[in-house]
Amino acid sequence: MRHADTFSLRLGDSATRVRSFTAADIEGYRDLSGDPGLGFGDGAGGVPGPLLAGMISDLLGTTLPGLGTMWMKQSLEYGGSAPVGAEVTAEVTITRMVPEKGLVYLDSACRVGGETVVAGSTLVMVPNLGERAT
């Protein structure tokens, strides 16, 4: 795999990552955050929202746009629940670029099966975007 700072970026480019969260992952999150589960996930064993949002953050920083990406703004809506153990697919897609300012706008989502459980938009700043945007 090439490092993100070595390839061009185009409108419509997307990246996905798939993973499942275990009960130990959820317990680790609760230990670190102090969150007993209220207000995140379904309160009955669902994956907490910040862990799902973390999948999107991971894609932005490691894959698209990749290394050096600076997170500026994100808006997410939680429309469903991701059960513990379910396969979650995170996806980001470039929808707009402003190369002279280094800005990249992306649609962001997490899905379980055919159901979107998280959807939103993300704005990032990408160093050297003017050299990478095509």
Secondary structure, DSSP 8 states (H G I E B T S, - for coil): ---GGGS-B-TT-EEEEEEE--HHHHHHHHHHH---STTSTTSSSB--HHHHHHHHHHHHHHTSS-TT-EEEEEEEEE-S--BTT-EEEEEEEEEEEEGGGTEEEEEEEEEETTEEEEEEEEEEE-TTHHHHB-
